[in-house]
Amino acid sequence: MAYQISDACIACGACADACPAGAITEGDGKYVIDADACLDCGACADTCPAEAPQQA
């Protein structure tokens, strides 16, 4: 299953920089993950200081 970014997101961009698929983009107040492009690798969750990316 793809990851989703929770409301805990602090919009720092660390997850987007870590994503090897380029599936994470800046949204309205927080980053969002394109579920179709997500590789489910967990790189975003490993990098996020707020623990916002969670498996859906």
Secondary structure by P-SEA (a helix, b strand, c coil): cbbbbccccccccccccccccccccccccbbbbccccccccccccccccccccccc
